Structures are given as C-alpha cells and as structure tokens.
C-alpha cells in the first residue's frame, strides 16, 4: 500500500506538472508567433509588391492553411480573394494585434500604419498557429512523460530495498513461538521505523514482565497449596483406616478422597508447568526416546488396564534426540495420559515411535470422541477444556506438552480422526534425530 500511494502520488504530480508545462509551452509558442507577425510587419517594405499578398506577389503554397499573409489594407475596409484566401478586414482596426473572424475562420492579425489611408497587415489563420503551438508544446512533454514511469519504477525499487528490514522483522515475528518475547533487532532498519521498533520492544518487555509475574504467582500458589493438600491426603487416609469406622462414613469420605486426588494432580501439573515456563532451559544431552516411551507406558498401563483400554506399543530402532529428559518425559506422559483419559472403556490407544527422514516421530492415536476442528488451536491454552468431554481434568496437560516441545525444539500437532465411522485423535510430535 505504501508503494502504491507513493507511486500514485508521483504519477498524479507528474501529470499535473505535464499539464502545466504543456499550457506554459503552448502560451509561449503563441507569444512567439505574435512576435513573428510583428517582426514581419516591420521588416517588410511597403513599396515591395513582391511580398504583398494583396498585390499578387505570392506563389500558391503547398500548405496554404499554414501560410502567413502580408496585406495592404485600407482604413475603410479591405476584401481580398485569392485561390487560397478569402478575407475581409474591417476598416476600424487599430494598430497592433487583433483576433478576428472572417468567413467562418479565425485570424490573428498585426496592423502596421503606413499612411493616413492605408496600413500593412500580417495575418495567419488561428487554427494554423494553434497547431504549431500545440506541436511545439507536445514536444516539451516527451522528456517529462518519459521520466514519470522511470521515477515510479525507481521509487518502487527504493521502497522495497528500504523496507526489506521491515519484511525481515515481520518474518522473524511470524517464526517466533507464543512464548518468545525477545526484543526485535533494529540494526539495519530505516530510521523512519526505529521509533515503531522501539515502541514494539517496550511493549514486548512489558508483556514479558506481566507474564513472568503471572507465572511466578502460579508457581508460588502451587507451592503454597502443595503442603496443605498433602496434609489433607494423609489425614483422609488415616481417617479411612481407623478401626470401627462405619461403612456410611467411608462412603461419604470416598468422594472427598477423589476430590483431593484431583486437587493434588492439579497442583502437581501447575508446578510442572511453572517449572517448564519460568525455569531456565535444562542442560541439553542425548535422550534415548525409545527407553523413555517404554518407561512411561509402563507407568500408565495400570490406569489403562483399569478402563479396559487396549494400550498398544509399536517401536522400532532406538532413536536419539537431544534436550532435557524431564521435558521429553513430561511430553510423552501427558500425551499418553490424555489419550487414555478421554478414550471410553473398551477403547484403543496406539503408541508409536518411528523415524521419518531425519526426524524421530512420537505418535499417539486413540479411539475417543476426538476434538472439533475449530477447537484444535485452543486446546493448547492453559485451563482450556473441550465442552462435553465428560472427563475430569485441569486443562493443563497439552499446555505442558507445548511448553516442553518448545524447550526441546520439536514440533507438536493434533489431528482429528473422523472417517468411515471412526473417531479419535492423533497426537504427533517430531524432533530432529541425533545421528551417532
């Protein structure tokens, strides 16, 4: 839009300048033609009959319409008829320049006094004069009209060159993750946009500060809740193991135990999320992805077995990736745990680990209800849960997965399965393999 605006402005100004140049050149040419009539009138000798058109001193011209006529005119009135000319001049014309109409034609005439009864007139058709002036003015437009497109092209090229840094900054922002709020590098940017870049960096700084405070608050709240929740769990377990406790009391304590268990799980996930987002990146080292997947699967198997879910595993060769092992472990655990949690009893969850090109791909596919396509972009947000899922949860599992994936340098995606009467969700995580 900026290029179009500037180039359009150049075009409009160029056309206005061209029009003004044409008008001034046209008027200047007409003034020169008036001077030409005046010079001819004073250079011609009244006694030289050869140059007087009114006395037959002329030859038939190839272009009679362009001819300049030198006439001896009477102070009373003059009518001249030749093969090329029919002209009537009124007698009351004063000395000097005049524009008159005669027999349907417009004439420009200069009158020079010769005696009390006669004068000398130098005349030319106005149409011929205008044609000459117009041709002369048009020639002055050629350089200007040739420069306008050159200026437009140069302006477009310069704008692209000068704003290339803006495009680079835009591409950099698009490549960044949701949590990357590092300042933009303003080096090489045009001075005109430096204030905008500085303001953007200040805004990013304020956002970073606000998010850091929010994360710190969540971490502090989770730490403060951890001890009371642990104490409540122990007290509940002690109360339920006291001898003589009636079955009615135990039945009332059971729902409380489930609520405390969910609260403890929420606190643990909040702590894990705060650690992933607020803490510094863990030391990167080689991770055997196959070992971690098998280990986590063994931990979740009892939960899947209690729901009568067929938890399958398909792993091939050992694949080595680089990063923090706790990050990859958290990613694998939350992905499998979510699949088992939202798959109905008697369903199926398949876990795969395979190599695709230069990437290790960890995939979890379930036979649950899936997630509507329009909600897929939001399920990675903290505390967001799909309406109608019917399963307990905090809405933090996929948030932890996204944070862990960002720290590992991999890419995570979700794909809803809905074809041929089959529903479900496919979780895919891909990360570059470290070759031995």
Secondary structure, DSSP 8 states (H G I E B T S, - for coil): -HHHHHHHHHHHHHHHHHHHHHHHHHHHHHHHHHHHHHHHHHHS-TT-GGG-GGGT-----TTGGG-EEEEEEESSEEEEEETTEEEEEETT--SEEEEEEETTEEEEEEEEE-SSSEEEEEEEEHHHHHHHHHHHHHHHHHHHHHHHHHHHHHHHHHHHHHTHHHHHHHHHHHHS-TT-------TT--HHHHHHHHHHHHHHHHHHHHHHHHHHHHHHHHHHHHHHHHHHHHHHHHHHHSTT--HHHHHHHHHHHHHHHHHHHHHHHHHHHHHHHHS-----EEEEHHHHHHHHHHHHHHHHHHTT-EEEEEE-S--EEEE-HHHHHHHHHHHHHHHHHHS-TT-EEEEEEEEETTEEEEEEEE-S----GGGGGGTTSTT---TT------S-HHHHHHHHHHHHT-EEEEEEEEETTEEEEEEEEEEE----
